[in-house]
Amino acid sequence: MDNLILSLNVVMPLFLAMVTGYIMKQLRIVDNHTLIVMNGVCFRLFLPVLLFYNIYSTDLKAVLNIPLMVYALGTLALALGVLFIVIPILEKDNRRRGVLIQGIFRGNFVLFGIPVAQALAPPNQVGVAALIIAITVPLNNAISVVILEIFRGGRIDVPRIARGVITNPNIIGSALGLLLLVLGLRLPYPLEKTALDFSRVATPLALFLLGGTMSFRSVKGALRPLLIGTIGKLIVLPMVFIPISIAAGYRGIELITLMVLYGAPAAVASFTMAQQMEADGELAAQLIVFGSAFSVLTMFVMIFILKQLAYI
């Protein structure tokens, strides 16, 4: 019963924050313009500060885990390779192929990783998740561009991809946090307190905004690819790689980080990228909406099972 309550306590705040955003939008207390503007503020300010502070405030020796980083990247590379074989067999439309591969491969780790780690691990270990975010986010951004270009038949613009990665606010925030951590430098108290306050705003605000942007419109002819993408991201990927991770000896904060890495819903940015690169933007949007909604249930089940088995 204790593990059941703990699992509910982890996922319910995420769910309630999204539901609140959805209800506020339906009641027209917030409109689309407000959501768009605040999404920009959250992406460019609050989430980068959250990543910065979680890295900056940790013990480098306690969180720097090179084998875990290599393992995480290796399993994602393996998943990507399998998806490049399987998805073209299941889906014949190139505009949807790239979206499905991106939607399954690229999870919303920034938004779901930190709050789950904060709820399940001691404060001084949350930096493990933040460091994994710091290495996976830029790679996922770059790889997603390549995936969508391949299925669009376009030319891979390496300088543009590199520019997009370097200027990503989450990457900048992570890099600054890591730099100060490695150099052993501390911010003046007013700046450190402001960073702490902003980091506390980031997760509830981002989840609220995500809920506000949800729209459960008719999926029309996209039901089959929507099921493939949602089930692949929330069920198949974690069911394959979490047991492998357990067999590899990962436990505690390491396994928590990997669980969210594999089981988080499709990244919000995947919709904008699909639109910009002439892929099926409607399918990308629905993967985010339905994935975010059902991830509350799948995340609860994963946490409960791993807690019952004493792996986390």
C-alpha positions as CSV (number, residue, x, y, z in Angstrom):
1,M,0.0,0.0,0.0
2,D,2.9,2.4,0.8
3,N,4.3,1.9,-2.7
4,L,0.9,2.5,-4.3
5,I,0.5,5.8,-2.4
6,L,4.0,6.8,-3.3
7,S,3.4,6.1,-6.9
8,L,0.2,8.2,-6.9
9,N,2.0,11.0,-5.1
10,V,4.6,11.1,-7.8
11,V,2.2,11.2,-10.9
12,M,-0.9,13.0,-9.5
13,P,0.8,16.4,-9.3
14,L,1.8,16.1,-12.9
15,F,-1.7,15.1,-13.9
16,L,-3.4,17.8,-11.8
17,A,-1.2,20.5,-13.2
18,M,-2.0,19.4,-16.8
19,V,-5.8,19.1,-16.0
20,T,-5.8,22.6,-14.5
21,G,-4.3,24.0,-17.6
22,Y,-6.8,22.2,-19.8
23,I,-9.7,23.4,-17.7
24,M,-8.5,27.0,-17.7
25,K,-8.3,26.9,-21.5
26,Q,-11.8,25.4,-21.8
27,L,-13.2,28.1,-19.4
28,R,-11.4,30.7,-21.6
29,I,-9.5,32.1,-18.6
30,V,-6.4,31.7,-20.8
31,D,-6.4,31.9,-24.6
32,N,-4.1,30.6,-27.3
33,H,-2.1,33.8,-27.5
34,T,-1.4,33.7,-23.8
35,L,-0.4,30.0,-24.0
36,I,2.0,30.6,-26.9
37,V,3.7,33.6,-25.2
38,M,4.0,31.8,-21.9
39,N,5.3,28.6,-23.6
40,G,8.1,30.8,-25.1
41,V,8.9,32.3,-21.7
42,C,8.9,28.9,-20.1
43,F,11.1,27.3,-22.8
44,R,13.6,30.2,-22.9
45,L,13.8,31.1,-19.2
46,F,12.2,28.8,-16.5
47,L,13.2,25.4,-17.9
48,P,16.8,26.4,-18.6
49,V,17.1,27.8,-15.1
50,L,15.7,24.6,-13.7
51,L,18.3,22.5,-15.5
52,F,21.0,25.0,-14.5
53,Y,20.1,24.9,-10.8
54,N,19.8,21.2,-10.6
55,I,23.3,20.7,-12.0
56,Y,24.8,23.7,-10.2
57,S,23.5,22.6,-6.8
58,T,24.7,19.0,-6.9
59,D,27.8,17.2,-5.9
60,L,29.8,16.5,-9.1
61,K,31.4,13.4,-7.8
62,A,28.0,12.0,-6.7
63,V,26.2,12.7,-10.0
64,L,28.9,12.4,-12.7
65,N,28.3,8.9,-14.1
66,I,30.1,8.3,-17.4
67,P,29.0,4.6,-17.8
68,L,25.3,5.7,-17.3
69,M,25.7,8.4,-20.0
70,V,27.3,5.9,-22.4
71,Y,24.6,3.3,-21.7
72,A,21.8,5.8,-22.1
73,L,23.1,7.0,-25.5
74,G,23.8,3.4,-26.6
75,T,20.3,2.2,-25.9
76,L,18.8,5.2,-27.6
77,A,21.0,4.6,-30.6
78,L,19.8,0.9,-30.7
79,A,16.2,2.0,-30.4
80,L,16.7,4.4,-33.3
81,G,18.2,1.8,-35.5
82,V,15.3,-0.6,-34.8
83,L,12.8,2.1,-35.5
84,F,14.4,2.9,-38.9
85,I,13.7,-0.7,-39.8
86,V,10.3,-1.3,-38.3
87,I,8.4,2.0,-38.9
88,P,8.8,2.0,-42.7
89,I,7.3,-1.5,-42.7
90,L,4.3,-0.4,-40.6
91,E,3.8,3.0,-42.2
92,K,4.0,3.8,-46.0
93,D,3.6,7.6,-45.9
94,N,7.0,9.3,-45.6
95,R,5.4,12.4,-43.9
96,R,4.3,10.1,-41.1
97,R,7.3,7.9,-41.0
98,G,9.6,10.6,-39.8
99,V,7.0,11.8,-37.3
100,L,6.6,8.3,-35.8
101,I,10.3,7.7,-35.5
102,Q,10.8,11.1,-33.8
103,G,7.7,10.6,-31.6
104,I,8.9,7.3,-30.2
105,F,12.6,8.1,-30.0
106,R,12.4,11.6,-28.6
107,G,10.7,11.9,-25.3
108,N,9.8,14.9,-23.2
109,F,12.5,14.1,-20.7
110,V,13.1,17.8,-19.7
111,L,9.5,18.2,-18.5
112,F,9.0,14.7,-16.9
113,G,12.5,13.7,-15.9
114,I,13.2,16.3,-13.2
115,P,9.9,16.2,-11.3
116,V,9.9,12.4,-11.2
117,A,13.5,12.3,-10.0
118,Q,12.8,15.0,-7.4
119,A,9.8,12.9,-6.1
120,L,11.7,9.6,-5.9
121,A,15.3,10.4,-5.2
122,P,17.2,12.5,-2.5
123,P,17.8,16.1,-3.6
124,N,21.6,15.6,-4.0
125,Q,21.0,12.9,-6.6
126,V,18.6,14.8,-8.9
127,G,21.6,16.2,-10.8
128,V,22.1,12.7,-12.3
129,A,18.9,13.2,-14.3
130,A,19.8,16.8,-15.2
131,L,23.2,15.6,-16.6
132,I,21.6,12.9,-18.7
133,I,19.2,15.6,-20.0
134,A,22.2,17.8,-20.8
135,I,23.7,15.2,-23.1
136,T,20.5,13.7,-24.6
137,V,18.6,16.9,-25.5
138,P,21.1,18.3,-28.0
139,L,21.6,14.9,-29.6
140,N,17.8,14.3,-29.8
141,N,17.3,17.7,-31.4
142,A,20.0,17.1,-34.0
143,I,18.9,13.5,-34.8
144,S,15.2,14.6,-35.1
145,V,16.2,17.1,-37.8
146,V,18.1,14.4,-39.6
147,I,15.2,11.9,-39.4
148,L,12.7,14.4,-40.8
149,E,15.0,15.5,-43.6
150,I,15.7,11.9,-44.6
151,F,12.0,11.2,-45.0
152,R,11.4,14.5,-46.6
153,G,14.1,13.8,-49.1
154,G,15.9,17.0,-48.3
155,R,19.6,17.9,-47.8
156,I,21.1,17.6,-44.3
157,D,22.2,21.1,-43.3
158,V,24.9,20.4,-40.7
159,P,25.7,24.1,-39.9
160,R,22.0,24.9,-39.3
161,I,21.6,21.8,-37.0
162,A,24.8,22.7,-35.1
163,R,23.5,26.3,-34.7
164,G,20.2,25.1,-33.4
165,V,21.8,22.8,-30.9
166,I,24.3,25.5,-29.6
167,T,21.6,28.1,-29.2
168,N,19.1,25.8,-27.5
169,P,18.2,27.5,-24.1
170,N,18.2,24.1,-22.3
171,I,21.6,23.3,-23.5
172,I,22.9,26.8,-22.5
173,G,21.4,26.4,-19.0
174,S,22.9,22.9,-18.6
175,A,26.3,24.0,-19.8
176,L,26.4,27.0,-17.5
177,G,25.4,24.9,-14.5
178,L,28.1,22.3,-15.4
179,L,30.7,25.0,-15.9
180,L,30.1,26.6,-12.5
181,L,30.0,23.1,-10.9
182,V,33.3,22.0,-12.4
183,L,35.0,25.3,-11.5
184,G,33.6,25.3,-8.0
185,L,32.2,28.8,-8.4
186,R,29.2,30.0,-6.4
187,L,26.7,32.7,-7.4
188,P,26.1,35.6,-5.1
189,Y,23.2,34.9,-2.8
190,P,20.6,37.1,-4.6
191,L,21.3,35.4,-7.9
192,E,21.3,31.9,-6.4
193,K,18.0,32.6,-4.6
194,T,16.4,33.9,-7.8
195,A,17.6,30.8,-9.7
196,L,16.1,28.6,-7.0
197,D,12.8,30.5,-7.1
198,F,12.6,30.3,-11.0
199,S,13.5,26.6,-10.9
200,R,10.5,26.0,-8.6
201,V,8.2,27.7,-11.1
202,A,9.4,25.8,-14.1
203,T,7.8,22.4,-13.7
204,P,4.2,23.3,-12.6
205,L,4.1,26.2,-15.2
206,A,5.3,23.9,-18.0
207,L,2.8,21.2,-17.1
208,F,0.0,23.8,-16.8
209,L,0.8,25.1,-20.3
210,L,1.0,21.6,-21.7
211,G,-2.5,20.9,-20.4
212,G,-3.7,24.2,-21.9
213,T,-2.5,23.3,-25.3
214,M,-4.1,19.9,-25.4
215,S,-6.9,19.4,-27.9
216,F,-8.6,16.0,-28.2
217,R,-9.9,16.6,-31.7
218,S,-10.9,13.8,-34.0
219,V,-7.9,11.9,-35.2
220,K,-9.6,11.2,-38.5
221,G,-7.5,8.8,-40.6
222,A,-4.6,8.9,-38.2
223,L,-5.8,6.4,-35.7
224,R,-3.5,3.6,-36.7
225,P,-0.2,5.6,-36.7
226,L,-1.4,7.4,-33.5
227,L,-1.7,4.0,-31.8
228,I,1.6,2.8,-33.2
229,G,3.4,6.0,-31.9
230,T,1.7,6.1,-28.5
231,I,2.0,2.4,-27.7
232,G,5.6,2.4,-29.0
233,K,6.6,5.3,-26.9
234,L,4.8,4.6,-23.6
235,I,4.8,0.8,-23.5
236,V,7.1,-0.9,-26.0
237,L,10.2,1.2,-25.5
238,P,10.2,1.0,-21.6
239,M,9.1,-2.7,-21.7
240,V,12.1,-3.5,-23.8
241,F,14.8,-1.3,-22.2
242,I,13.9,-1.2,-18.5
243,P,14.4,-5.0,-18.0
244,I,17.7,-4.7,-19.9
245,S,18.7,-1.8,-17.6
246,I,17.8,-3.9,-14.5
247,A,19.8,-6.8,-15.9
248,A,22.7,-4.4,-16.4
249,G,22.7,-3.6,-12.7
250,Y,21.1,-0.2,-12.7
251,R,19.1,0.7,-9.5
252,G,17.9,3.8,-7.6
253,I,18.4,7.2,-9.3
254,E,20.1,5.6,-12.3
255,L,17.1,3.4,-13.0
256,I,14.6,6.2,-12.3
257,T,16.5,8.4,-14.9
258,L,16.4,5.6,-17.5
259,M,12.8,4.8,-16.8
260,V,11.8,8.4,-17.6
261,L,14.2,8.5,-20.6
262,Y,12.4,5.6,-22.2
263,G,8.9,6.2,-20.9
264,A,8.3,9.9,-21.2
265,P,5.7,11.0,-23.8
266,A,6.7,12.6,-27.1
267,A,8.5,15.9,-26.8
268,V,6.4,19.1,-27.2
269,A,9.0,20.5,-29.6
270,S,8.5,17.6,-32.0
271,F,5.2,19.2,-33.2
272,T,6.9,22.5,-34.2
273,M,9.8,20.7,-35.9
274,A,7.4,18.5,-37.9
275,Q,5.5,21.5,-39.1
276,Q,8.6,23.4,-40.1
277,M,9.9,20.4,-42.0
278,E,6.8,19.6,-44.0
279,A,6.0,16.4,-42.1
280,D,2.6,15.4,-40.7
281,G,2.2,18.1,-38.0
282,E,-1.3,17.0,-37.1
283,L,0.0,13.5,-36.2
284,A,2.9,15.0,-34.3
285,A,0.4,17.1,-32.2
286,Q,-1.8,14.2,-31.5
287,L,1.1,12.0,-30.4
288,I,2.0,14.7,-27.8
289,V,-1.6,15.1,-26.6
290,F,-2.5,11.5,-26.2
291,G,1.0,10.5,-25.1
292,S,1.0,13.2,-22.4
293,A,-2.5,12.1,-21.2
294,F,-1.8,8.4,-21.0
295,S,1.8,8.7,-19.7
296,V,0.3,9.6,-16.3
297,L,-1.1,6.0,-16.2
298,T,1.9,4.3,-17.7
299,M,4.4,6.2,-15.5
300,F,2.3,5.3,-12.4
301,V,2.4,1.6,-13.3
302,M,6.1,1.6,-13.9
303,I,6.9,3.4,-10.7
304,F,4.6,1.1,-8.7
305,I,6.1,-2.1,-10.2
306,L,9.7,-1.0,-9.8
307,K,9.0,0.1,-6.2
308,Q,7.3,-3.2,-5.4
309,L,10.4,-5.0,-6.7
310,A,12.7,-2.7,-4.7
311,Y,14.6,-1.6,-7.8
312,I,14.0,2.1,-7.1
